[in-house]
């Protein structure tokens, strides 16, 4: 009864800890999504601020109309930066927000000078400030926001992975204790002596002495049989043999050998070259070559670029690397409400992963997000447990962010090759 009570307590404790950790993981996901929304709002406000200031020197525009617009955009952006800095959990993210706030102050000082030139009808001097210092300060703000976005996404992914690891540890410990209790409660096989059947006189004597104390049967003390004393030991050895958990398939109990053997070293130089090539991309025919470089940096066997239709209902593959030429043309479309990682990444605007196994590779789906929202997804097939490596997830996020600046949703009147 004590062993059964111990097993029940261990199961209940594991269930409580599992639930507590799951609740904490959900809180981390909710906080990450909230902060991601605030960062996206701040990025959009930065673009609005830049566009409103350029209205000072636009042909046929009145400065009296655009001055209040810039004031309102500046105030909104300052509040967003303060909110993001207060909600940030990583020190490096807060430092990035401080840099963004300083860049905004520099923008306000420059804006006052540009207003003086614009009000004095000195459009050329105002244009020099707006299209040099103005663009530079807003780029600093955008860079700080993207850095905070990357840091927070990485920290959230690490926290979720740690929570999953704790859950597996508690469940494994409880399952092992239950199995040990079951082994200890298993009846031992009866001891079989080598002498064959007992003689009739021995049976009669034991029957006559049955009412005597057990240790004095036959007029002598009975020594315990060593074979009976230690007959449970062969069963105890079997407790050390790992058995599959009833709640999970046996294949998941063994870590994949390739996941243990292969470590991913991020190639920052290659990623930087890919981002530079994407920034200079002028012809869509060069896009597959850039995707090939991106696949090399991510150590991915295949990369595919998906773009949403004008109604944001379906995703269409417009370019790929690592697949046969006819695959892209025959792969079809993916609906937004589909049950797959690509649709999930498009719906949530967050990076999604699909766990691989010994027979199939894993997958990473990184959303393409711009100020108007999610416009597409970059998917990559990775092996060696790459979908669980934070460095590889971070590089995929960087490449997807650069692709988001080039890709626009396809229209019904254009072909797939014209969606970039």
Secondary structure, DSSP 8 states (H G I E B T S, - for coil): -HHHHHHHHHHHHHHHHHHHHHHHHHHHHHHHHHHHHHHHHHHHHHHHHHHHHHGGGSTT--HHHHHHHHHHHHHHHHHHHHHHHHH--SHHHHHHHHHHHHHHHHHHHHHHHHHHHHHTT-HHHHHHIIIIIIHHHHHHHHHHHHHHHHHHHHHHHHHHHHHHHHHHHHHHHHHHHHHHHHHHTS-------TT-S--HHHHHHHHHTTTS-GGGGGGS-----HHHHTTTHHHHHHTTS----TTS-GGGGS--HHHHH------HHHHHHHHHHHHT---GGGHHHHHHHHHHHHTEEEEEEEEE-TTSSEEEEEEEESS-HHHHHHS-EEETT-SSHHHHHHHH-S-EEE---SSS-EEEEEEEEETTEEEEEEEEEE-TTGGG-HHHHHHHHHHHHHHHTT-----TTS-GGG--
